[in-house]
Amino acid sequence: MKQKMTGRLVIFLFIVMIPLIITLLFRKEGSLPVSGDYGETSGNVSIDGEQNIDLQEYLIGITAAQLPGNYAPEAVKAQMILNRTYYYHVLGERTNLSADELGLKYLTKEERTACWRNEGCPEAADIFHRAAVESKGLVMTCQRALAVGMYHPVSAGKTRMFGEEYPYLRQVDSEWDRNAEGYITVIDYNSAVLLQKINAKWGLELSEGSLKTGLQILKRDEAGYVEEILVGTVIAKGEELAECLSLPSTAFSFQWPEENRLSIVCLGQGHGYGMSQYGANYLAREGKTALQILQYYFQNVTIEIWKRDE
């Protein structure tokens, strides 16, 4: 009798374990778990102080505003994880918050459907929906704390190191960004317009004769982004000049094709910190998972289900 019971127990355990064994054998290395149904409540966001929407719906709406509809599913999933991490960072100990506190553009179902239709990507609705389901609850952490991950559309070929206080924001190669549309942008300014903007911004009195010598790049970081620039008698940050002249990035250089005309050559789009969205899409199409993408662009991070009571 004892041998029969033991045999039955072995058979039962074998049957129960078969699905788990198959899953472990065939699951793609580095893949993220399907962590829940889309309809499960995981937080709320108030829109315009009135409408409360589920966090999953909100994540789809803001991610749709950040990425084109033709991006690969794993790239979409990586972006959603960064957005969810930011949500919990701002949320803190509360149970819900308003969209104004997050400061992110949100597209309603109607708006994103129309956007995807115009892009010729009707399948995007299913891709973004599945990304929300498969990444539900997942956040990025570093040393057991939320790691708010920065991102930008296209790097200048490398991402930037942010500082020792952010150990996960380190410089990495993203050379595939050089193939992105809009990787190189050339903006022309005539001297009169350029002087007007610069003098107004810094309260200077530069003249056309002193413009060339009064506009000099002083310092770049290792990724090629301008950190300091001489503007007349002022040492300004690269970001300040980029904002003043509406430049797409701070990885810029100057060319003077004519005496009274400046050509500013910019590489990449955005600040260059963290994850390149174009690079994430490239890696996803090369077969990388969202987990692998995030752990490439961010160092010393873990992707896990966030539990605030830990």
Sine and cosine of phi, psi and omega as CSV:
sin_phi,cos_phi,sin_psi,cos_psi,sin_omega,cos_omega
0.00,0.00,-0.68,0.74,-0.02,-1.00
-0.90,0.44,-0.63,0.78,-0.01,-1.00
-0.92,0.39,-0.61,0.79,0.03,-1.00
-0.90,0.45,-0.69,0.72,0.00,-1.00
-0.90,0.44,-0.65,0.76,0.02,-1.00
-0.90,0.44,-0.67,0.74,0.01,-1.00
-0.89,0.45,-0.67,0.74,0.02,-1.00
-0.89,0.45,-0.64,0.77,0.00,-1.00
-0.90,0.44,-0.66,0.75,0.01,-1.00
-0.89,0.46,-0.70,0.72,0.00,-1.00
-0.89,0.45,-0.68,0.74,0.00,-1.00
-0.88,0.48,-0.73,0.68,-0.01,-1.00
-0.90,0.44,-0.60,0.80,0.00,-1.00
-0.89,0.45,-0.69,0.73,0.00,-1.00
-0.91,0.43,-0.67,0.74,-0.01,-1.00
-0.91,0.42,-0.62,0.79,-0.11,-0.99
-0.99,0.14,-0.29,0.96,-0.04,-1.00
-0.81,0.59,-0.78,0.63,-0.01,-1.00
-0.86,0.51,-0.64,0.77,-0.01,-1.00
-0.91,0.42,-0.67,0.74,0.00,-1.00
-0.89,0.45,-0.68,0.73,0.01,-1.00
-0.89,0.46,-0.67,0.74,0.01,-1.00
-0.88,0.48,-0.70,0.72,-0.02,-1.00
-0.92,0.39,-0.57,0.82,-0.03,-1.00
-0.95,0.31,-0.61,0.79,-0.15,-0.99
-0.96,-0.29,-0.09,1.00,0.04,-1.00
-0.94,0.35,0.72,-0.69,-0.02,-1.00
-0.91,0.42,0.71,-0.70,-0.02,-1.00
-0.86,0.51,0.75,-0.67,0.02,-1.00
0.99,0.13,0.12,0.99,-0.03,-1.00
-0.97,0.24,0.35,-0.94,0.00,-1.00
-0.99,-0.12,0.54,-0.84,-0.02,-1.00
-0.96,0.28,0.50,-0.86,0.19,-0.98
-0.98,0.20,0.94,-0.35,-0.25,-0.97
-0.97,-0.24,0.10,1.00,0.03,-1.00
0.31,-0.95,0.14,-0.99,0.04,-1.00
-1.00,0.09,0.51,-0.86,-0.04,-1.00
-0.86,0.52,-0.57,0.82,-0.10,-1.00
-0.97,0.25,-0.19,0.98,-0.02,-1.00
-0.93,0.37,0.67,-0.74,-0.01,-1.00
-0.97,0.23,0.77,-0.64,-0.02,-1.00
-0.72,-0.69,0.22,0.98,-0.05,-1.00
0.57,-0.82,0.26,-0.97,-0.01,-1.00
-0.71,-0.71,0.49,-0.87,0.05,-1.00
-0.76,-0.65,0.74,-0.67,0.00,-1.00
-1.00,-0.05,0.81,-0.58,0.02,-1.00
-0.98,-0.21,0.82,-0.57,0.02,-1.00
0.83,0.56,0.47,0.88,0.07,-1.00
0.96,0.29,0.08,1.00,-0.06,-1.00
-0.79,-0.61,-0.91,0.41,-0.13,-0.99
-0.97,0.26,0.84,-0.54,0.09,-1.00
-0.99,-0.14,0.82,-0.57,0.02,-1.00
-0.86,-0.52,0.43,-0.90,0.01,-1.00
-0.91,0.41,0.53,-0.85,-0.03,-1.00
-0.84,0.54,-0.65,0.76,-0.01,-1.00
-0.87,0.49,-0.69,0.72,0.03,-1.00
-0.90,0.44,-0.64,0.77,0.00,-1.00
-0.90,0.43,-0.67,0.74,0.00,-1.00
-0.88,0.47,-0.63,0.77,0.06,-1.00
-0.89,0.46,-0.69,0.73,-0.05,-1.00
-0.91,0.41,-0.65,0.76,-0.01,-1.00
-0.98,0.21,-0.57,0.82,0.03,-1.00
-0.92,0.38,-0.57,0.82,0.06,-1.00
-0.90,0.43,-0.48,0.87,0.04,-1.00
-0.98,0.18,-0.27,0.96,-0.08,-1.00
-0.98,-0.18,-0.42,0.91,-0.09,-1.00
-0.80,-0.59,0.51,-0.86,0.12,-0.99
-0.91,0.40,0.39,-0.92,-0.02,-1.00
-0.94,0.34,-0.26,0.96,-0.04,-1.00
-0.99,-0.10,0.20,0.98,0.03,-1.00
-0.96,0.29,0.50,-0.87,-0.05,-1.00
-0.91,0.40,0.51,-0.86,-0.06,-1.00
-0.81,0.59,-0.67,0.75,-0.04,-1.00
-0.94,0.35,-0.49,0.87,0.08,-1.00
-0.94,0.34,-0.64,0.77,0.05,-1.00
-0.89,0.46,-0.68,0.74,-0.01,-1.00
-0.89,0.45,-0.66,0.75,0.02,-1.00
-0.88,0.47,-0.68,0.74,0.01,-1.00
-0.90,0.43,-0.62,0.78,0.01,-1.00
-0.90,0.43,-0.60,0.80,0.02,-1.00
-0.91,0.41,-0.64,0.77,0.06,-1.00
-0.90,0.43,-0.65,0.76,0.01,-1.00
-0.92,0.40,-0.65,0.76,0.01,-1.00
-0.92,0.40,-0.63,0.77,0.04,-1.00
-0.86,0.50,-0.69,0.73,0.01,-1.00
-0.90,0.43,-0.64,0.77,0.02,-1.00
-0.85,0.53,-0.77,0.64,-0.03,-1.00
-0.92,0.38,-0.52,0.86,0.06,-1.00
-0.89,0.46,-0.71,0.70,0.01,-1.00
-0.96,0.28,-0.58,0.82,-0.04,-1.00
-0.88,0.48,-0.68,0.73,-0.03,-1.00
0.89,0.45,-0.79,-0.61,-0.05,-1.00
-1.00,-0.05,0.04,1.00,-0.03,-1.00
-0.99,0.15,0.08,-1.00,0.01,-1.00
-0.97,-0.26,-0.32,0.95,0.08,-1.00
-0.35,-0.94,0.22,-0.98,0.02,-1.00
-0.46,-0.89,0.08,-1.00,-0.02,-1.00
-0.99,-0.12,0.44,-0.90,0.01,-1.00
-0.89,0.46,-0.47,0.88,0.00,-1.00
-0.88,0.47,-0.55,0.83,0.00,-1.00
-0.93,0.38,-0.49,0.87,-0.01,-1.00
-0.99,0.10,-0.50,0.87,0.06,-1.00
0.92,0.40,0.49,0.87,-0.03,-1.00
-0.92,-0.39,0.60,-0.80,0.03,-1.00
-0.94,0.35,0.70,-0.71,-0.02,-1.00
-0.85,-0.53,0.76,-0.65,0.07,-1.00
-0.97,-0.25,0.80,-0.60,0.08,-1.00
-0.93,0.38,0.15,-0.99,0.03,-1.00
-0.85,0.53,-0.67,0.74,-0.01,-1.00
-0.92,0.40,-0.66,0.75,-0.03,-1.00
-0.92,0.39,-0.71,0.71,-0.03,-1.00
-0.96,0.29,-0.53,0.85,0.08,-1.00
-0.89,0.47,-0.69,0.72,0.03,-1.00
-0.91,0.42,-0.64,0.77,0.00,-1.00
-0.90,0.44,-0.72,0.69,0.00,-1.00
-0.92,0.39,-0.55,0.83,0.05,-1.00
-0.91,0.42,-0.68,0.73,0.02,-1.00
-0.92,0.40,-0.51,0.86,0.04,-1.00
-0.99,0.16,-0.14,0.99,-0.06,-1.00
0.96,0.29,0.56,0.83,-0.05,-1.00
-0.79,-0.61,0.89,0.45,-0.02,-1.00
-0.90,0.45,-0.38,0.93,0.00,-1.00
-0.97,0.24,-0.15,0.99,-0.04,-1.00
-0.87,0.49,-0.55,0.84,-0.01,-1.00
-0.85,0.53,-0.70,0.72,0.01,-1.00
-0.93,0.36,-0.62,0.78,-0.02,-1.00
-0.90,0.43,-0.73,0.69,-0.03,-1.00
-0.94,0.35,-0.59,0.81,0.03,-1.00
-0.89,0.45,-0.73,0.68,-0.02,-1.00
-0.92,0.40,-0.59,0.81,0.03,-1.00
-0.87,0.49,-0.63,0.78,0.03,-1.00
-0.91,0.41,-0.65,0.76,-0.01,-1.00
-0.92,0.40,-0.74,0.67,-0.12,-0.99
-0.97,0.25,-0.30,0.95,0.02,-1.00
-0.95,-0.32,0.18,0.98,-0.10,-1.00
-0.82,0.58,0.81,-0.59,0.05,-1.00
1.00,0.10,-0.20,0.98,-0.09,-1.00
-0.99,0.15,0.69,-0.72,0.04,-1.00
-0.71,-0.71,0.17,-0.98,0.07,-1.00
-0.97,-0.26,0.78,-0.63,0.00,-1.00
-0.81,-0.59,0.37,-0.93,0.10,-0.99
-0.63,-0.77,0.85,-0.53,-0.03,-1.00
0.83,0.56,0.67,0.74,0.08,-1.00
0.93,0.38,0.27,0.96,0.08,-1.00
-0.84,-0.54,0.43,-0.90,0.03,-1.00
-0.86,0.50,0.74,-0.67,0.02,-1.00
-0.95,-0.30,0.99,-0.12,-0.03,-1.00
-0.94,0.33,0.94,-0.35,-0.11,-0.99
-1.00,-0.01,0.81,-0.58,0.07,-1.00
-0.99,0.15,0.36,-0.93,0.00,-1.00
-0.46,-0.89,0.30,-0.95,-0.02,-1.00
-0.44,-0.90,0.35,-0.94,-0.07,-1.00
-0.89,0.45,-0.78,0.63,-0.08,-1.00
-0.55,-0.83,0.75,-0.66,0.04,-1.00
-0.99,0.11,0.10,-0.99,0.05,-1.00
-1.00,0.01,0.30,0.95,-0.04,-1.00
0.92,-0.39,-0.35,0.94,0.10,-1.00
-0.58,-0.82,0.51,-0.86,0.12,-0.99
-1.00,0.01,0.17,-0.99,-0.16,-0.99
-0.95,-0.30,0.49,-0.87,0.14,-0.99
-1.00,0.10,0.72,-0.69,-0.10,-1.00
-1.00,-0.05,-0.60,0.80,-0.03,-1.00
0.41,-0.91,0.35,-0.94,-0.06,-1.00
-0.89,0.45,-0.41,0.91,0.00,-1.00
-0.96,0.27,-0.18,0.98,0.07,-1.00
-0.85,-0.53,0.99,0.13,-0.11,-0.99
-0.90,0.43,-0.26,0.97,-0.01,-1.00
-1.00,-0.04,-0.15,0.99,0.01,-1.00
-0.98,-0.18,1.00,-0.01,-0.03,-1.00
-0.84,-0.54,0.32,-0.95,0.01,-1.00
-0.96,0.28,0.75,-0.66,0.11,-0.99
-0.70,-0.71,0.43,-0.90,0.06,-1.00
-0.95,0.32,0.64,-0.76,0.10,-1.00
-0.60,-0.80,0.80,0.60,-0.15,-0.99
-0.90,0.44,-0.39,0.92,0.02,-1.00
-0.91,0.41,-0.29,0.96,0.04,-1.00
-0.90,0.44,-0.35,0.94,-0.01,-1.00
-0.89,0.45,-0.31,0.95,0.01,-1.00
-1.00,-0.04,-0.01,1.00,-0.06,-1.00
-0.96,0.28,0.57,-0.82,0.12,-0.99
-0.91,0.41,0.77,-0.64,-0.04,-1.00
1.00,0.07,0.18,0.98,0.03,-1.00
-0.89,0.45,-0.63,0.78,0.06,-1.00
-0.93,-0.36,0.80,-0.60,0.06,-1.00
-0.80,-0.60,0.76,-0.65,0.04,-1.00
-0.91,-0.42,0.84,-0.54,-0.01,-1.00
-0.88,-0.47,0.82,-0.58,-0.01,-1.00
-0.99,-0.16,0.66,-0.75,0.09,-1.00
-0.75,-0.66,0.72,-0.69,0.19,-0.98
-0.99,0.12,0.35,-0.94,-0.14,-0.99
-0.86,0.51,-0.62,0.79,-0.06,-1.00
-0.89,0.45,-0.75,0.66,-0.01,-1.00
-0.92,0.40,-0.67,0.74,-0.01,-1.00
-0.87,0.49,-0.72,0.69,0.01,-1.00
-0.89,0.46,-0.65,0.76,0.00,-1.00
-0.87,0.49,-0.71,0.71,-0.03,-1.00
-0.93,0.37,-0.72,0.70,-0.06,-1.00
-0.92,0.38,-0.72,0.69,-0.02,-1.00
-0.90,0.44,-0.63,0.78,0.02,-1.00
-0.93,0.38,-0.63,0.78,-0.04,-1.00
-0.91,0.41,-0.71,0.70,-0.11,-0.99
-0.94,-0.35,0.12,0.99,0.02,-1.00
0.90,0.43,0.65,0.76,-0.05,-1.00
-0.98,-0.20,0.07,-1.00,0.08,-1.00
-0.73,-0.68,0.73,0.68,0.03,-1.00
-0.91,0.40,0.55,-0.83,0.07,-1.00
-0.93,-0.37,0.19,-0.98,0.01,-1.00
-0.87,0.49,-0.55,0.83,-0.02,-1.00
-0.93,0.37,-0.44,0.90,-0.03,-1.00
-0.97,-0.26,0.12,0.99,-0.11,-0.99
-0.93,0.37,-0.71,0.70,-0.04,-1.00
-0.88,0.47,-0.73,0.68,-0.02,-1.00
-0.97,0.23,-0.36,0.93,-0.03,-1.00
-1.00,0.00,0.07,1.00,0.01,-1.00
-0.73,-0.68,1.00,-0.05,-0.11,-0.99
-0.73,-0.68,0.72,-0.69,0.07,-1.00
-0.98,0.21,0.81,-0.59,-0.07,-1.00
-0.98,-0.20,-0.59,0.81,-0.12,-0.99
-0.49,-0.87,0.72,-0.69,0.13,-0.99
-0.88,-0.48,0.42,-0.91,0.14,-0.99
-1.00,0.07,0.01,-1.00,-0.08,-1.00
-0.92,0.38,-0.32,0.95,0.02,-1.00
-1.00,0.01,-0.06,1.00,0.06,-1.00
0.99,-0.13,0.07,1.00,0.00,-1.00
-1.00,0.07,0.64,-0.77,-0.03,-1.00
-0.96,0.28,0.80,-0.59,0.03,-1.00
-0.98,-0.18,-0.65,0.76,-0.01,-1.00
-0.71,-0.71,0.60,-0.80,0.00,-1.00
-0.60,-0.80,0.64,-0.77,0.06,-1.00
-1.00,0.07,0.84,-0.54,0.06,-1.00
-0.85,-0.53,0.99,-0.15,-0.09,-1.00
0.91,0.42,-0.91,-0.41,0.04,-1.00
-0.97,-0.26,0.11,0.99,-0.07,-1.00
-0.96,-0.28,0.70,-0.71,0.15,-0.99
-0.99,-0.10,0.94,-0.33,-0.09,-1.00
-0.95,-0.32,0.24,-0.97,0.09,-1.00
-0.99,0.11,0.47,-0.88,0.03,-1.00
-0.86,0.52,-0.59,0.81,0.01,-1.00
-0.89,0.45,-0.55,0.84,-0.02,-1.00
-0.92,0.38,-0.68,0.73,0.02,-1.00
-0.93,0.36,-0.64,0.77,0.01,-1.00
-0.87,0.49,-0.66,0.75,0.03,-1.00
-0.93,0.38,-0.66,0.75,-0.03,-1.00
-0.89,0.45,-0.63,0.77,-0.09,-1.00
-0.97,-0.25,0.18,0.98,0.05,-1.00
0.84,0.55,0.76,0.65,0.01,-1.00
-1.00,0.02,0.57,-0.82,-0.02,-1.00
-0.96,0.29,-0.33,0.94,0.05,-1.00
-0.40,-0.92,0.15,-0.99,0.04,-1.00
-0.99,-0.13,0.12,0.99,0.10,-0.99
-1.00,0.02,0.95,0.30,-0.12,-0.99
-0.85,-0.52,0.32,-0.95,0.10,-1.00
-0.62,-0.79,0.29,-0.96,-0.08,-1.00
-0.93,-0.36,0.63,-0.78,0.15,-0.99
-0.70,-0.71,0.62,-0.78,-0.01,-1.00
-0.89,-0.46,0.99,0.12,-0.02,-1.00
-0.91,0.41,-0.44,0.90,0.06,-1.00
-0.66,-0.75,0.28,-0.96,-0.07,-1.00
-0.86,0.51,-0.60,0.80,-0.07,-1.00
-0.93,-0.36,0.39,0.92,-0.01,-1.00
-0.66,-0.75,0.78,-0.63,0.03,-1.00
-0.94,-0.33,0.78,-0.63,0.13,-0.99
-0.97,-0.25,0.85,-0.53,0.02,-1.00
-0.97,-0.25,0.89,-0.46,-0.02,-1.00
-0.99,-0.14,0.88,-0.48,-0.02,-1.00
-0.93,-0.36,0.65,-0.76,0.07,-1.00
-0.94,-0.35,0.74,-0.67,0.02,-1.00
0.98,0.21,-0.01,-1.00,0.02,-1.00
-0.65,-0.76,0.79,-0.61,0.02,-1.00
0.98,-0.20,-0.08,-1.00,-0.14,-0.99
-0.98,0.21,-0.33,0.94,0.07,-1.00
1.00,0.04,0.03,1.00,0.00,-1.00
-1.00,-0.04,0.60,-0.80,0.12,-0.99
0.97,0.22,-0.72,-0.70,-0.12,-0.99
-1.00,0.01,0.79,-0.61,0.18,-0.98
-0.98,0.20,0.85,-0.53,-0.01,-1.00
-0.92,0.40,-0.62,0.78,0.07,-1.00
-0.90,0.44,-0.68,0.73,0.02,-1.00
-0.89,0.45,-0.61,0.79,0.04,-1.00
-0.89,0.46,-0.66,0.75,0.02,-1.00
-0.92,0.40,-0.64,0.77,0.04,-1.00
-0.87,0.49,-0.75,0.66,-0.02,-1.00
-0.90,0.44,-0.61,0.79,0.03,-1.00
-0.89,0.46,-0.65,0.76,0.01,-1.00
-0.96,0.29,-0.30,0.96,0.10,-0.99
-1.00,0.06,0.04,1.00,0.06,-1.00
0.98,-0.19,0.08,1.00,0.02,-1.00
-0.98,0.19,0.53,-0.85,0.04,-1.00
-1.00,0.02,0.19,-0.98,0.05,-1.00
-0.85,0.52,-0.64,0.77,0.04,-1.00
-0.87,0.50,-0.73,0.69,-0.02,-1.00
-0.92,0.39,-0.60,0.80,0.01,-1.00
-0.89,0.45,-0.75,0.66,-0.03,-1.00
-0.91,0.41,-0.62,0.78,-0.01,-1.00
-0.98,0.21,-0.17,0.99,0.15,-0.99
-0.99,0.13,-0.76,0.65,-0.07,-1.00
-0.98,0.19,-0.35,0.94,0.02,-1.00
-0.81,-0.59,0.77,-0.64,-0.04,-1.00
-1.00,-0.09,0.48,-0.88,0.08,-1.00
0.87,0.49,0.59,0.81,-0.01,-1.00
-0.90,-0.43,0.38,-0.93,0.06,-1.00
-0.81,-0.59,0.64,-0.77,0.09,-1.00
-0.97,-0.24,0.88,-0.48,-0.11,-0.99
-0.47,-0.88,0.25,-0.97,0.11,-0.99
-0.95,0.32,0.79,-0.62,-0.06,-1.00
-1.00,0.10,0.79,-0.61,0.06,-1.00
-0.83,-0.56,0.93,-0.37,-0.10,-1.00
-0.94,0.35,-0.33,0.95,-0.05,-1.00
-1.00,0.09,-0.01,1.00,-0.01,-1.00
-1.00,0.09,0.00,0.00,0.00,0.00
